[in-house]
Amino acid sequence: MRARLRSPAVRLLGLTLLVVVMTGCGSSSTGNGVARKTPAEIIAGAKILADRAASVHVSGSILSGSSPITLNMYLLADKGGRGQLSENGLSFELIQIHGTVFIKGSPAFYSHVAGPTAAQLLQGRWLKAPANTGNLASLASLTDLHQLLDTTLGAHGPLVKGAATTVDGRKVIGVSDTSQGGTLYVATTGPPYPIEISKSGTGAGKIVFDQWNGPVSVTAPQNTIDITQLTAH
C-alpha cells in the first residue's frame, strides 16, 4: 500500500497518498456481504470497484515528520483532476488535463520555491508543463485516479480484518496492514467502496474519499506560463 514518487516535494505528498486512495463512500440500508470476505478479498474487491469509478473526491491530512500535509482533490477517471495541496502552510492549486499539468502557488509558495523577486512575477499565474516529462511530471500521479489506485492498493503486507464498525455514520469493515500500518475501512452497505484510511505513528493522519461517481469538471486555465520555455533559455 505504498506509492513511490521520486521528487522530494512529491515524495512528501506521496506519503499522503499512500494513506489516500483507499477511501470513498457508498450507502444503502442493505448489507453487501463484504464483511464475510477475507481481508485480501476485501482489499481486492474495493480496488476493482474503485478502479471502475468515473470520479471521486479525495481529502484529508497527515503528518510527514513534523510537517502537516493536506489535500483536497477531485479526480476524473481517464481525464485528469484538480484541487489544492499544501505542506507546512505552503499551498498550491493543481490541475491535470489533456496531458498537461498546471500549478498555481500561493505567494508564500512561490517565494519559498523561487525567491521573493520571482514570486512577484509569478503571483496569480499558472505554470504549465507536460504531464509525462519535465519538472511537473511527478505531480501528474496525484491527479490520475487509476494510477493512484494501482500504486496505492497494489502492494501490502499481512492483513488483519477488524470488527464491523461505523465511520462518520457509515457502516464499514476495517482491514489493517500489520507491516506498514494503516487501516482501510470499506463500506458494508451499498457498493463496497473504500471509505477511509487512518494511520497512527509515523505519517499519522486520515484521508477520506467520497462523492464516488459524482459530477466533476476539469478545465485548463488561461494565460499560463510554459515552464519548458523558461528552462530552455
Secondary structure, 3 states (H helix, E strand, C coil): CCCCCCCHHHHHHHHHHCCCCCCCCCCCCCECCHHHCCHHHHHHHHHHHHHCCCEEEEEEEEEECCEEEEEEEEEECCCEEEEEEEECCEEEEEEEECCEEEEEECHHHHHHHHCHHHHHHHCCCEEEEECCCCCCHHHHHHHCHHHHHHHHHCCCCCEEEEEEEEECCEEEEEEEECCCCCEEEEECECCCCEEEEEECCCCCEEEEEECCCCCCCCCCCCCEEEHHHHHCC
